[in-house]
C-alpha cells in the first residue's frame, strides 16, 4: 500500500493531464457504466473506490447517480477535488472502508484492484460485500492476463509499480467466495490505437441475499 500511495502521489498531476476524459474513445465502457447506473438507480449512495483523478466518478454522477470517490493517494484526491469541485472525494483505503455495513447501493472498482495481491483479494471483496446492501451490485474492471505489467519511471518520474493482470474466471470464483453472484462478464480485446497491451475485463456481480 505504501508503494502504491507513493507511486500515485508522485504521478498524480501528469496522470490526470494525460488521461483526461479517458472514456471518450471507449464506447463499450460508456455503455457498461450506463447499464450499471440504470440498474443501481437514483437515490442510494455509490462509491467509486480507487477513483484516481475522479473522471469515472464524474461520469457516473452525470448518469444520475449519487456517487462519491475514494482513493489511497492524497494527491489524486486533491486533483479530483480541484477538477470536480461539486463532487465528494475522500482519501482512504478501500481495504478498510469507513462505512457502515450495508450502507451502499453500489460499488465501482474501476481498475483499482490491480495493485492488490491475489491472496489479499478475498479480504478486499469481503469488504466490498460488507458495505453493499443486499441485492446491490459491484462493477469491477481490470486487465486480462497472467504476467504483471511493470511500469518504470512513468512521465520520467522516479517511481515503479506493478500492475497485476487477472483471468475473469479467477476473479469470478473469488467474488463467489465472498458472497457475490456473477451477473455478467464482458471481455474486450485490446485496442492498439488506445495504447493497450492486454484485453480488458468487466465483471458485474450482485450481493446475494
ChimeraX commands (.cxc) that place a marker at each C-alpha (Angstrom):
marker #1 position 0.00,0.00,0.00 radius 0.5
marker #1 position 2.85,2.37,0.77 radius 0.5
marker #1 position 4.42,1.78,-2.65 radius 0.5
marker #1 position 1.07,2.29,-4.37 radius 0.5
marker #1 position 0.36,5.51,-2.48 radius 0.5
marker #1 position 3.83,6.90,-3.21 radius 0.5
marker #1 position 3.56,5.99,-6.90 radius 0.5
marker #1 position 0.24,7.77,-7.42 radius 0.5
marker #1 position 1.13,10.72,-5.21 radius 0.5
marker #1 position 4.17,11.24,-7.45 radius 0.5
marker #1 position 2.43,10.98,-10.82 radius 0.5
marker #1 position -0.99,12.47,-9.95 radius 0.5
marker #1 position -0.73,15.72,-11.93 radius 0.5
marker #1 position 0.86,14.11,-15.02 radius 0.5
marker #1 position -1.57,11.18,-14.90 radius 0.5
marker #1 position -4.60,13.46,-14.73 radius 0.5
marker #1 position -3.36,15.57,-17.65 radius 0.5
marker #1 position -2.51,12.53,-19.79 radius 0.5
marker #1 position -5.71,10.57,-19.14 radius 0.5
marker #1 position -8.19,13.43,-19.19 radius 0.5
marker #1 position -11.62,12.26,-20.42 radius 0.5
marker #1 position -10.48,8.60,-20.57 radius 0.5
marker #1 position -13.89,7.30,-21.71 radius 0.5
marker #1 position -14.03,9.44,-24.86 radius 0.5
marker #1 position -12.73,6.68,-27.17 radius 0.5
marker #1 position -14.24,3.77,-25.26 radius 0.5
marker #1 position -17.91,3.30,-26.25 radius 0.5
marker #1 position -18.19,-0.16,-24.68 radius 0.5
marker #1 position -17.04,1.15,-21.32 radius 0.5
marker #1 position -19.51,4.03,-21.51 radius 0.5
marker #1 position -22.30,1.57,-22.30 radius 0.5
marker #1 position -21.37,-0.68,-19.38 radius 0.5
marker #1 position -21.31,2.25,-16.97 radius 0.5
marker #1 position -24.68,3.45,-18.29 radius 0.5
marker #1 position -26.18,-0.02,-17.83 radius 0.5
marker #1 position -24.77,-0.16,-14.32 radius 0.5
marker #1 position -26.21,3.24,-13.47 radius 0.5
marker #1 position -29.62,2.15,-14.73 radius 0.5
marker #1 position -29.51,-0.99,-12.60 radius 0.5
marker #1 position -28.44,0.89,-9.47 radius 0.5
marker #1 position -30.97,3.67,-9.96 radius 0.5
marker #1 position -31.22,7.03,-8.25 radius 0.5
marker #1 position -31.33,7.56,-4.52 radius 0.5
marker #1 position -28.77,5.22,-2.99 radius 0.5
marker #1 position -25.13,6.08,-2.42 radius 0.5
marker #1 position -22.49,4.66,-4.77 radius 0.5
marker #1 position -18.76,4.52,-4.03 radius 0.5
marker #1 position -16.12,4.75,-6.76 radius 0.5
marker #1 position -13.25,3.04,-4.93 radius 0.5
marker #1 position -9.77,3.85,-6.18 radius 0.5
marker #1 position -11.20,6.81,-8.06 radius 0.5
marker #1 position -7.90,8.42,-9.08 radius 0.5
marker #1 position -8.45,11.89,-10.55 radius 0.5
marker #1 position -12.23,11.43,-10.48 radius 0.5
marker #1 position -13.08,11.11,-14.17 radius 0.5
marker #1 position -15.21,7.97,-13.77 radius 0.5
marker #1 position -16.79,9.36,-10.61 radius 0.5
marker #1 position -17.86,12.43,-12.55 radius 0.5
marker #1 position -19.17,10.30,-15.41 radius 0.5
marker #1 position -21.32,8.27,-13.04 radius 0.5
marker #1 position -22.61,11.47,-11.45 radius 0.5
marker #1 position -23.55,12.67,-14.93 radius 0.5
marker #1 position -25.62,9.49,-15.31 radius 0.5
marker #1 position -27.68,10.49,-12.28 radius 0.5
marker #1 position -26.01,8.50,-9.51 radius 0.5
marker #1 position -25.33,9.85,-6.04 radius 0.5
marker #1 position -21.65,8.94,-6.10 radius 0.5
marker #1 position -18.50,9.79,-4.20 radius 0.5
marker #1 position -14.88,8.85,-4.84 radius 0.5
marker #1 position -12.27,7.41,-2.52 radius 0.5
marker #1 position -8.58,6.97,-3.26 radius 0.5
marker #1 position -5.46,5.92,-1.38 radius 0.5
marker #1 position -3.46,8.78,-2.89 radius 0.5
marker #1 position -3.86,12.17,-1.24 radius 0.5
marker #1 position -2.53,13.86,-4.37 radius 0.5
marker #1 position -5.07,12.11,-6.59 radius 0.5
marker #1 position -7.85,13.20,-4.25 radius 0.5
marker #1 position -6.56,16.78,-4.42 radius 0.5
marker #1 position -6.68,16.68,-8.23 radius 0.5
marker #1 position -10.21,15.23,-8.19 radius 0.5
marker #1 position -11.46,17.87,-5.78 radius 0.5
marker #1 position -9.93,20.62,-7.90 radius 0.5
marker #1 position -11.29,19.35,-11.22 radius 0.5
marker #1 position -14.72,18.29,-9.93 radius 0.5
marker #1 position -15.48,20.63,-7.01 radius 0.5
marker #1 position -19.17,19.76,-6.92 radius 0.5
marker #1 position -18.45,16.13,-6.06 radius 0.5
marker #1 position -17.25,14.46,-2.86 radius 0.5
marker #1 position -13.83,12.85,-2.73 radius 0.5
marker #1 position -12.12,11.28,0.27 radius 0.5
marker #1 position -8.66,9.90,0.96 radius 0.5
marker #1 position -8.58,6.39,2.39 radius 0.5
marker #1 position -8.06,2.69,1.81 radius 0.5
marker #1 position -10.70,0.60,0.09 radius 0.5
marker #1 position -9.49,-2.31,2.21 radius 0.5
marker #1 position -10.77,-0.61,5.38 radius 0.5
marker #1 position -13.75,1.48,4.37 radius 0.5
marker #1 position -15.14,3.99,6.87 radius 0.5
marker #1 position -18.69,2.92,6.03 radius 0.5
marker #1 position -21.44,1.09,7.88 radius 0.5
marker #1 position -22.47,-2.43,6.91 radius 0.5
marker #1 position -24.95,-2.47,4.03 radius 0.5
marker #1 position -24.82,1.29,3.55 radius 0.5
marker #1 position -24.11,1.43,-0.20 radius 0.5
marker #1 position -26.34,0.96,-3.23 radius 0.5
marker #1 position -23.34,0.32,-5.45 radius 0.5
marker #1 position -19.58,-0.16,-5.56 radius 0.5
marker #1 position -17.39,0.53,-8.57 radius 0.5
marker #1 position -13.79,-0.71,-8.66 radius 0.5
marker #1 position -12.55,0.63,-11.99 radius 0.5
marker #1 position -9.02,-0.76,-12.42 radius 0.5
marker #1 position -8.38,-0.25,-8.70 radius 0.5
marker #1 position -7.95,-3.86,-7.57 radius 0.5
marker #1 position -4.92,-4.27,-9.83 radius 0.5
marker #1 position -2.42,-3.45,-7.09 radius 0.5
marker #1 position -3.89,-5.93,-4.58 radius 0.5
marker #1 position -2.01,-9.26,-4.44 radius 0.5
marker #1 position -4.18,-12.20,-5.39 radius 0.5
marker #1 position -4.02,-13.71,-1.90 radius 0.5
marker #1 position -5.45,-10.49,-0.48 radius 0.5
marker #1 position -8.35,-10.24,-2.94 radius 0.5
marker #1 position -10.72,-12.35,-0.78 radius 0.5
marker #1 position -10.42,-9.80,2.03 radius 0.5
marker #1 position -10.90,-6.92,-0.42 radius 0.5
marker #1 position -14.02,-8.46,-1.92 radius 0.5
marker #1 position -15.33,-9.27,1.55 radius 0.5
marker #1 position -15.02,-5.56,2.38 radius 0.5
marker #1 position -16.93,-4.64,-0.78 radius 0.5
marker #1 position -19.58,-7.18,0.22 radius 0.5
marker #1 position -19.80,-5.79,3.76 radius 0.5
marker #1 position -20.61,-2.21,2.70 radius 0.5
marker #1 position -23.10,-3.15,-0.02 radius 0.5
marker #1 position -26.77,-3.54,0.80 radius 0.5
marker #1 position -28.30,-6.96,-0.01 radius 0.5
marker #1 position -29.12,-7.34,-3.70 radius 0.5
marker #1 position -26.90,-4.41,-4.68 radius 0.5
marker #1 position -24.18,-4.52,-7.32 radius 0.5
marker #1 position -20.44,-4.29,-7.81 radius 0.5
marker #1 position -18.79,-3.33,-11.11 radius 0.5
marker #1 position -15.19,-4.47,-11.45 radius 0.5
marker #1 position -12.76,-3.57,-14.27 radius 0.5
marker #1 position -9.27,-4.96,-14.81 radius 0.5
marker #1 position -6.77,-6.04,-17.47 radius 0.5
marker #1 position -6.73,-9.68,-18.58 radius 0.5
marker #1 position -3.57,-11.75,-18.33 radius 0.5
marker #1 position -1.23,-13.76,-16.15 radius 0.5
marker #1 position 2.00,-11.76,-16.04 radius 0.5
marker #1 position 2.07,-8.35,-14.34 radius 0.5
marker #1 position 2.93,-5.18,-16.20 radius 0.5
marker #1 position 5.80,-3.28,-14.57 radius 0.5
marker #1 position 5.65,0.46,-15.16 radius 0.5
marker #1 position 9.00,2.12,-14.59 radius 0.5
marker #1 position 9.63,5.86,-14.48 radius 0.5
marker #1 position 6.27,6.98,-15.94 radius 0.5
marker #1 position 6.42,10.56,-17.23 radius 0.5
marker #1 position 10.13,10.43,-16.39 radius 0.5
marker #1 position 9.41,10.34,-12.65 radius 0.5
marker #1 position 11.45,8.17,-10.24 radius 0.5
marker #1 position 8.81,5.57,-9.32 radius 0.5
marker #1 position 8.00,1.99,-10.32 radius 0.5
marker #1 position 4.88,-0.13,-9.75 radius 0.5
marker #1 position 3.49,-3.50,-10.87 radius 0.5
marker #1 position 0.02,-3.64,-12.44 radius 0.5
marker #1 position -1.46,-7.08,-11.80 radius 0.5
marker #1 position -3.49,-8.73,-14.51 radius 0.5
marker #1 position -6.15,-11.36,-13.85 radius 0.5
marker #1 position -8.27,-14.01,-15.52 radius 0.5
marker #1 position -12.04,-13.31,-15.47 radius 0.5
marker #1 position -12.83,-16.85,-14.32 radius 0.5
marker #1 position -10.39,-16.46,-11.42 radius 0.5
marker #1 position -12.00,-13.20,-10.37 radius 0.5
marker #1 position -15.48,-14.67,-10.70 radius 0.5
marker #1 position -14.53,-17.52,-8.38 radius 0.5
marker #1 position -13.12,-15.12,-5.80 radius 0.5
marker #1 position -16.25,-12.99,-5.96 radius 0.5
marker #1 position -18.42,-16.06,-5.47 radius 0.5
marker #1 position -16.37,-16.97,-2.41 radius 0.5
marker #1 position -17.05,-13.51,-0.99 radius 0.5
marker #1 position -20.82,-13.91,-1.35 radius 0.5
marker #1 position -21.41,-12.38,-4.78 radius 0.5
marker #1 position -23.38,-13.83,-7.69 radius 0.5
marker #1 position -21.89,-13.07,-11.11 radius 0.5
marker #1 position -24.42,-11.30,-13.36 radius 0.5
marker #1 position -22.30,-10.58,-16.42 radius 0.5
marker #1 position -18.74,-10.97,-17.69 radius 0.5
marker #1 position -17.51,-8.89,-20.62 radius 0.5
marker #1 position -14.07,-9.05,-22.23 radius 0.5
marker #1 position -12.95,-6.55,-24.85 radius 0.5
marker #1 position -9.88,-7.30,-26.95 radius 0.5
marker #1 position -7.02,-4.83,-26.70 radius 0.5
marker #1 position -7.08,-1.73,-28.88 radius 0.5
marker #1 position -3.63,-0.87,-30.18 radius 0.5
marker #1 position -4.83,2.62,-31.14 radius 0.5
marker #1 position -5.52,3.25,-27.43 radius 0.5
marker #1 position -2.07,2.06,-26.42 radius 0.5
marker #1 position -3.42,-1.08,-24.76 radius 0.5
marker #1 position -1.24,-4.15,-24.28 radius 0.5
marker #1 position -3.91,-6.55,-22.94 radius 0.5
marker #1 position -7.64,-7.30,-23.19 radius 0.5
marker #1 position -9.96,-5.52,-20.76 radius 0.5
marker #1 position -12.46,-7.31,-18.50 radius 0.5
marker #1 position -15.60,-6.03,-16.80 radius 0.5
marker #1 position -17.49,-8.10,-14.23 radius 0.5
marker #1 position -20.88,-7.22,-12.77 radius 0.5
marker #1 position -21.69,-9.03,-9.54 radius 0.5
marker #1 position -24.59,-8.85,-7.10 radius 0.5
marker #1 position -24.50,-9.25,-3.33 radius 0.5
marker #1 position -26.64,-12.26,-2.55 radius 0.5
marker #1 position -29.50,-12.05,-0.11 radius 0.5
marker link #1:1,2 radius 0.2
marker link #1:2,3 radius 0.2
marker link #1:3,4 radius 0.2
marker link #1:4,5 radius 0.2
marker link #1:5,6 radius 0.2
marker link #1:6,7 radius 0.2
marker link #1:7,8 radius 0.2
marker link #1:8,9 radius 0.2
marker link #1:9,10 radius 0.2
marker link #1:10,11 radius 0.2
marker link #1:11,12 radius 0.2
marker link #1:12,13 radius 0.2
marker link #1:13,14 radius 0.2
marker link #1:14,15 radius 0.2
marker link #1:15,16 radius 0.2
marker link #1:16,17 radius 0.2
marker link #1:17,18 radius 0.2
marker link #1:18,19 radius 0.2
marker link #1:19,20 radius 0.2
marker link #1:20,21 radius 0.2
marker link #1:21,22 radius 0.2
marker link #1:22,23 radius 0.2
marker link #1:23,24 radius 0.2
marker link #1:24,25 radius 0.2
marker link #1:25,26 radius 0.2
marker link #1:26,27 radius 0.2
marker link #1:27,28 radius 0.2
marker link #1:28,29 radius 0.2
marker link #1:29,30 radius 0.2
marker link #1:30,31 radius 0.2
marker link #1:31,32 radius 0.2
marker link #1:32,33 radius 0.2
marker link #1:33,34 radius 0.2
marker link #1:34,35 radius 0.2
marker link #1:35,36 radius 0.2
marker link #1:36,37 radius 0.2
marker link #1:37,38 radius 0.2
marker link #1:38,39 radius 0.2
marker link #1:39,40 radius 0.2
marker link #1:40,41 radius 0.2
marker link #1:41,42 radius 0.2
marker link #1:42,43 radius 0.2
marker link #1:43,44 radius 0.2
marker link #1:44,45 radius 0.2
marker link #1:45,46 radius 0.2
marker link #1:46,47 radius 0.2
marker link #1:47,48 radius 0.2
marker link #1:48,49 radius 0.2
marker link #1:49,50 radius 0.2
marker link #1:50,51 radius 0.2
marker link #1:51,52 radius 0.2
marker link #1:52,53 radius 0.2
marker link #1:53,54 radius 0.2
marker link #1:54,55 radius 0.2
marker link #1:55,56 radius 0.2
marker link #1:56,57 radius 0.2
marker link #1:57,58 radius 0.2
marker link #1:58,59 radius 0.2
marker link #1:59,60 radius 0.2
marker link #1:60,61 radius 0.2
marker link #1:61,62 radius 0.2
marker link #1:62,63 radius 0.2
marker link #1:63,64 radius 0.2
marker link #1:64,65 radius 0.2
marker link #1:65,66 radius 0.2
marker link #1:66,67 radius 0.2
marker link #1:67,68 radius 0.2
marker link #1:68,69 radius 0.2
marker link #1:69,70 radius 0.2
marker link #1:70,71 radius 0.2
marker link #1:71,72 radius 0.2
marker link #1:72,73 radius 0.2
marker link #1:73,74 radius 0.2
marker link #1:74,75 radius 0.2
marker link #1:75,76 radius 0.2
marker link #1:76,77 radius 0.2
marker link #1:77,78 radius 0.2
marker link #1:78,79 radius 0.2
marker link #1:79,80 radius 0.2
marker link #1:80,81 radius 0.2
marker link #1:81,82 radius 0.2
marker link #1:82,83 radius 0.2
marker link #1:83,84 radius 0.2
marker link #1:84,85 radius 0.2
marker link #1:85,86 radius 0.2
marker link #1:86,87 radius 0.2
marker link #1:87,88 radius 0.2
marker link #1:88,89 radius 0.2
marker link #1:89,90 radius 0.2
marker link #1:90,91 radius 0.2
marker link #1:91,92 radius 0.2
marker link #1:92,93 radius 0.2
marker link #1:93,94 radius 0.2
marker link #1:94,95 radius 0.2
marker link #1:95,96 radius 0.2
marker link #1:96,97 radius 0.2
marker link #1:97,98 radius 0.2
marker link #1:98,99 radius 0.2
marker link #1:99,100 radius 0.2
marker link #1:100,101 radius 0.2
marker link #1:101,102 radius 0.2
marker link #1:102,103 radius 0.2
marker link #1:103,104 radius 0.2
marker link #1:104,105 radius 0.2
marker link #1:105,106 radius 0.2
marker link #1:106,107 radius 0.2
marker link #1:107,108 radius 0.2
marker link #1:108,109 radius 0.2
marker link #1:109,110 radius 0.2
marker link #1:110,111 radius 0.2
marker link #1:111,112 radius 0.2
marker link #1:112,113 radius 0.2
marker link #1:113,114 radius 0.2
marker link #1:114,115 radius 0.2
marker link #1:115,116 radius 0.2
marker link #1:116,117 radius 0.2
marker link #1:117,118 radius 0.2
marker link #1:118,119 radius 0.2
marker link #1:119,120 radius 0.2
marker link #1:120,121 radius 0.2
marker link #1:121,122 radius 0.2
marker link #1:122,123 radius 0.2
marker link #1:123,124 radius 0.2
marker link #1:124,125 radius 0.2
marker link #1:125,126 radius 0.2
marker link #1:126,127 radius 0.2
marker link #1:127,128 radius 0.2
marker link #1:128,129 radius 0.2
marker link #1:129,130 radius 0.2
marker link #1:130,131 radius 0.2
marker link #1:131,132 radius 0.2
marker link #1:132,133 radius 0.2
marker link #1:133,134 radius 0.2
marker link #1:134,135 radius 0.2
marker link #1:135,136 radius 0.2
marker link #1:136,137 radius 0.2
marker link #1:137,138 radius 0.2
marker link #1:138,139 radius 0.2
marker link #1:139,140 radius 0.2
marker link #1:140,141 radius 0.2
marker link #1:141,142 radius 0.2
marker link #1:142,143 radius 0.2
marker link #1:143,144 radius 0.2
marker link #1:144,145 radius 0.2
marker link #1:145,146 radius 0.2
marker link #1:146,147 radius 0.2
marker link #1:147,148 radius 0.2
marker link #1:148,149 radius 0.2
marker link #1:149,150 radius 0.2
marker link #1:150,151 radius 0.2
marker link #1:151,152 radius 0.2
marker link #1:152,153 radius 0.2
marker link #1:153,154 radius 0.2
marker link #1:154,155 radius 0.2
marker link #1:155,156 radius 0.2
marker link #1:156,157 radius 0.2
marker link #1:157,158 radius 0.2
marker link #1:158,159 radius 0.2
marker link #1:159,160 radius 0.2
marker link #1:160,161 radius 0.2
marker link #1:161,162 radius 0.2
marker link #1:162,163 radius 0.2
marker link #1:163,164 radius 0.2
marker link #1:164,165 radius 0.2
marker link #1:165,166 radius 0.2
marker link #1:166,167 radius 0.2
marker link #1:167,168 radius 0.2
marker link #1:168,169 radius 0.2
marker link #1:169,170 radius 0.2
marker link #1:170,171 radius 0.2
marker link #1:171,172 radius 0.2
marker link #1:172,173 radius 0.2
marker link #1:173,174 radius 0.2
marker link #1:174,175 radius 0.2
marker link #1:175,176 radius 0.2
marker link #1:176,177 radius 0.2
marker link #1:177,178 radius 0.2
marker link #1:178,179 radius 0.2
marker link #1:179,180 radius 0.2
marker link #1:180,181 radius 0.2
marker link #1:181,182 radius 0.2
marker link #1:182,183 radius 0.2
marker link #1:183,184 radius 0.2
marker link #1:184,185 radius 0.2
marker link #1:185,186 radius 0.2
marker link #1:186,187 radius 0.2
marker link #1:187,188 radius 0.2
marker link #1:188,189 radius 0.2
marker link #1:189,190 radius 0.2
marker link #1:190,191 radius 0.2
marker link #1:191,192 radius 0.2
marker link #1:192,193 radius 0.2
marker link #1:193,194 radius 0.2
marker link #1:194,195 radius 0.2
marker link #1:195,196 radius 0.2
marker link #1:196,197 radius 0.2
marker link #1:197,198 radius 0.2
marker link #1:198,199 radius 0.2
marker link #1:199,200 radius 0.2
marker link #1:200,201 radius 0.2
marker link #1:201,202 radius 0.2
marker link #1:202,203 radius 0.2
marker link #1:203,204 radius 0.2
marker link #1:204,205 radius 0.2
marker link #1:205,206 radius 0.2
marker link #1:206,207 radius 0.2
marker link #1:207,208 radius 0.2
marker link #1:208,209 radius 0.2
view
